[in-house]
């Protein structure tokens, strides 16, 4: 069974594997059809997986999963980036995401020959 958590900022339920995103509307007077709405998951021009919302536009799936399931981004003054451990942007599961210091990421790529 998959675990879902609520993202307070965007009012979206997020699945731990990065595939399921939905919103629930319970005010039948605001919408013609109320209930559960699954959000469309697609790839943007940069290869990132995004979720389309009416209220907030395109939201990155990996960031939604990270904010709900991963440890919070450190607040030590350093700049951090969200990294996919396996290098595949389409794999947005909680087990594949982590925050890494931007300097560490730059050092990792500086050793590679051009």
Secondary structure, 3 states (H helix, E strand, C coil): CCCEEEECCCCEEEECCCCCEEEEECCCCCCCCCEEEECCEEECCCCCEEEEECCCEEEEHHHHHHHHHCCCCCCCCCCEEEEECCCCCCCCCHHHEEEEEHHHHHHHHHCCCC
